[in-house]
Amino acid sequence: MKSVLLLCSIVFAYSQSTENVLKNIWSFTGGKSAFEKARYISFDWIVAKDGTPVKVNHHTWDRYTGDYVLSYTSKEKKKIETYFNVNSKKGFTLIDGTHSEDSKYIDEAYESFINDSYWLIVPTKLEDKGVHLSYSKENELDILTMSFENVGLTPKDVYKLYVTAKGKIVKWTFTLENGRKGEFDWDDYQTVGLGIKFSLNKISKTSPFAIRFENVILSETIDRSVFKYTQN
């Protein structure tokens, strides 16, 4: 009986510690209620190698309807603009202005939405359905280990967030479903709208790459003309 009580107290302590870290992260980020007001999110997701951009995706998102626009320049120097809905996964693409119904662009755009937005807004995703968190501590940093249950495109990915006592995420490490590992410091925190603060520069500690964000906008209001090609 004593061992059972001890185990229960440890689980409870970890649960309380996890809840405290989540509260701290939300407080540092700007608050759950503030983020819930963010209907419109727009950002440039940039992969930089040795400081030079090698990939730039421009994202525009209506969180309330799910309408989305992803645009970028392909390796063939073509302008790709995919208009779709993240809930229905229906839409189409303009390639240098020419209409295409090729579903591969929808699939690629949806994958970019899942991946690229996660790098930016992961502090707001920790309590999503299917996300499992476990707590540990290393030196003076709290650590939340994230695993997943049948959610996302790669549910076997595992992430570790290293968090200060004030709720600032200073780095994350990950082991992806394909076996690839990474470790990125989180830098350049800025308030991007509605009092929400995100890290706009993630710097790899094991490679010459960084993930940067530019032109980040969070807003309650939205210009629906951006989504003029969508059906909603």
C-alpha positions as CSV (number, residue, x, y, z in Angstrom):
1,M,0.0,0.0,0.0
2,K,2.8,2.4,0.9
3,S,4.5,1.8,-2.5
4,V,1.1,2.5,-4.3
5,L,0.7,5.7,-2.3
6,L,4.3,6.8,-3.1
7,L,3.7,6.1,-6.8
8,C,0.5,8.1,-6.7
9,S,2.2,11.0,-5.0
10,I,5.0,11.0,-7.6
11,V,2.5,11.0,-10.5
12,F,0.6,13.8,-8.8
13,A,3.8,15.8,-8.3
14,Y,4.7,15.4,-12.0
15,S,1.2,16.4,-13.0
16,Q,1.3,19.5,-10.9
17,S,4.8,20.3,-12.2
18,T,3.6,19.9,-15.8
19,E,0.6,22.2,-15.1
20,N,2.8,24.8,-13.6
21,V,5.1,24.8,-16.6
22,L,2.2,25.1,-19.0
23,K,0.9,28.1,-17.0
24,N,4.3,29.7,-17.1
25,I,4.6,29.2,-20.8
26,W,1.2,30.7,-21.5
27,S,2.1,33.6,-19.2
28,F,5.3,34.3,-21.0
29,T,3.7,33.8,-24.4
30,G,1.0,36.3,-23.7
31,G,-2.0,34.3,-22.5
32,K,-4.4,31.7,-23.9
33,S,-7.3,34.2,-24.2
34,A,-5.2,36.6,-26.2
35,F,-4.2,33.9,-28.7
36,E,-7.7,32.6,-29.1
37,K,-8.6,36.1,-30.5
38,A,-6.0,35.7,-33.3
39,R,-8.1,34.9,-36.3
40,Y,-5.5,36.0,-38.8
41,I,-2.0,34.6,-38.9
42,S,0.6,35.4,-41.6
43,F,4.3,34.7,-41.6
44,D,7.3,33.9,-43.7
45,W,9.0,30.6,-42.8
46,I,12.6,30.7,-43.8
47,V,15.3,28.0,-43.9
48,A,18.7,29.6,-43.7
49,K,22.1,27.9,-44.2
50,D,25.0,29.8,-42.9
51,G,22.7,32.8,-42.7
52,T,21.6,32.7,-46.3
53,P,17.9,31.8,-47.1
54,V,17.6,28.6,-49.1
55,K,13.8,28.2,-48.7
56,V,11.0,30.7,-48.1
57,N,7.4,29.8,-47.6
58,H,4.8,32.5,-47.2
59,H,1.8,31.5,-45.1
60,T,-1.6,33.2,-44.7
61,W,-4.2,31.5,-42.4
62,D,-7.8,32.2,-41.4
63,R,-7.9,30.2,-38.2
64,Y,-11.7,30.5,-37.8
65,T,-12.6,29.1,-41.3
66,G,-9.4,27.0,-42.0
67,D,-8.8,28.9,-45.3
68,Y,-5.1,29.0,-46.1
69,V,-2.7,30.3,-48.7
70,L,0.8,29.0,-49.2
71,S,3.1,30.7,-51.7
72,Y,6.7,30.2,-52.6
73,T,9.1,30.1,-55.6
74,S,10.0,26.6,-56.8
75,K,13.4,25.4,-57.7
76,E,12.3,25.9,-61.3
77,K,11.7,29.6,-60.5
78,K,7.9,29.2,-60.8
79,K,5.6,31.1,-58.5
80,I,3.4,28.5,-56.7
81,E,0.3,29.7,-54.9
82,T,-1.9,27.1,-53.3
83,Y,-5.4,28.0,-52.0
84,F,-7.0,25.4,-49.8
85,N,-8.8,24.7,-46.6
86,V,-6.9,22.9,-43.8
87,N,-10.1,21.2,-42.6
88,S,-11.5,19.9,-45.9
89,K,-8.1,19.7,-47.7
90,K,-9.8,21.0,-50.8
91,G,-8.5,23.7,-53.1
92,F,-6.3,24.4,-56.1
93,T,-3.0,25.9,-57.2
94,L,-1.8,28.7,-59.4
95,I,1.5,28.0,-61.1
96,D,2.8,31.3,-62.5
97,G,-0.9,32.3,-62.6
98,T,-2.1,29.1,-64.4
99,H,-4.8,27.1,-62.6
100,S,-3.9,23.5,-61.6
101,E,-6.1,20.9,-59.9
102,D,-3.1,18.6,-59.2
103,S,-3.7,17.3,-55.7
104,K,0.0,16.9,-55.0
105,Y,0.2,20.7,-54.4
106,I,-2.6,20.5,-51.8
107,D,-0.8,17.6,-50.1
108,E,2.5,19.5,-50.0
109,A,0.8,22.7,-48.8
110,Y,-0.9,20.9,-46.0
111,E,2.4,19.3,-44.9
112,S,4.0,22.8,-45.0
113,F,1.1,24.1,-42.9
114,I,1.6,21.4,-40.3
115,N,5.4,21.7,-40.2
116,D,6.0,25.4,-40.6
117,S,3.3,26.7,-38.3
118,Y,4.4,24.3,-35.6
119,W,7.8,25.8,-35.4
120,L,6.2,29.1,-34.7
121,I,3.2,28.4,-32.5
122,V,4.2,25.2,-30.7
123,P,3.9,27.0,-27.2
124,T,0.1,27.2,-28.0
125,K,-0.2,23.5,-29.0
126,L,0.9,21.8,-25.8
127,E,-2.6,21.0,-24.6
128,D,-4.0,19.8,-27.9
129,K,-5.9,16.5,-28.0
130,G,-3.5,13.6,-28.5
131,V,-0.5,15.4,-27.0
132,H,1.1,13.6,-24.1
133,L,3.5,15.5,-21.8
134,S,5.9,14.2,-19.2
135,Y,7.9,16.4,-16.8
136,S,11.6,16.3,-15.8
137,K,14.2,18.8,-14.7
138,E,17.7,19.5,-15.7
139,N,19.8,21.9,-13.8
140,E,17.5,25.0,-13.4
141,L,15.4,24.2,-16.5
142,D,12.0,22.5,-16.6
143,I,11.7,19.9,-19.4
144,L,8.5,18.9,-21.1
145,T,8.7,15.8,-23.2
146,M,6.0,15.7,-25.9
147,S,4.8,12.5,-27.5
148,F,1.7,12.0,-29.6
149,E,-1.2,9.6,-29.9
150,N,-2.6,9.3,-33.5
151,V,-2.3,13.0,-34.3
152,G,-0.3,14.8,-36.9
153,L,1.5,13.5,-39.9
154,T,4.3,11.9,-37.9
155,P,2.8,10.7,-34.6
156,K,6.0,8.9,-33.5
157,D,8.0,12.2,-33.3
158,V,9.2,13.1,-29.8
159,Y,10.1,16.6,-28.7
160,K,11.7,18.0,-25.5
161,L,11.2,21.6,-24.6
162,Y,13.6,23.3,-22.2
163,V,11.8,26.0,-20.2
164,T,12.9,28.6,-17.7
165,A,11.1,29.3,-14.4
166,K,9.4,32.3,-16.2
167,G,8.1,30.1,-19.0
168,K,10.6,31.0,-21.7
169,I,11.4,28.1,-24.0
170,V,15.1,28.4,-24.6
171,K,15.6,25.3,-26.8
172,W,14.1,22.1,-28.1
173,T,15.5,18.8,-29.1
174,F,13.7,16.2,-31.2
175,T,13.8,12.7,-32.5
176,L,11.6,12.3,-35.6
177,E,9.8,9.3,-36.8
178,N,12.4,8.8,-39.5
179,G,15.2,8.7,-36.9
180,R,16.5,12.2,-37.6
181,K,17.5,14.1,-34.5
182,G,18.0,17.8,-34.0
183,E,18.7,20.5,-31.3
184,F,17.8,24.1,-31.8
185,D,18.2,27.1,-29.5
186,W,15.2,29.5,-29.4
187,D,16.2,33.1,-29.9
188,D,14.8,36.5,-30.9
189,Y,11.5,36.6,-29.0
190,Q,9.3,39.4,-30.3
191,T,5.7,40.4,-29.7
192,V,3.9,39.8,-33.0
193,G,0.4,41.0,-32.3
194,L,-2.3,40.9,-29.6
195,G,0.4,40.8,-26.9
196,I,1.6,37.3,-28.1
197,K,5.3,36.7,-28.0
198,F,7.1,34.1,-30.2
199,S,10.6,33.0,-30.9
200,L,11.4,34.1,-34.4
201,N,14.8,32.4,-34.8
202,K,15.6,28.7,-34.1
203,I,19.3,28.0,-34.4
204,S,20.6,24.5,-34.9
205,K,23.4,23.4,-32.6
206,T,24.4,20.5,-34.8
207,S,24.3,21.9,-38.3
208,P,24.7,25.2,-40.2
209,F,20.9,25.7,-40.5
210,A,18.4,27.9,-38.8
211,I,14.7,28.4,-39.0
212,R,13.7,32.1,-39.1
213,F,10.4,33.8,-39.2
214,E,9.8,37.2,-40.8
215,N,6.7,39.4,-41.5
216,V,4.8,37.7,-38.7
217,I,1.3,39.1,-38.1
218,L,-1.4,38.0,-35.5
219,S,-4.6,39.9,-35.7
220,E,-8.3,39.7,-34.7
221,T,-9.3,41.3,-38.0
222,I,-8.8,39.8,-41.4
223,D,-8.8,40.9,-45.1
224,R,-10.8,38.1,-46.7
225,S,-9.7,39.3,-50.2
226,V,-6.4,37.4,-49.5
227,F,-8.5,34.2,-49.8
228,K,-10.4,35.3,-52.9
229,Y,-9.8,32.0,-54.7
230,T,-11.2,29.9,-51.8
231,Q,-14.8,28.8,-51.7
232,N,-15.7,29.7,-48.2
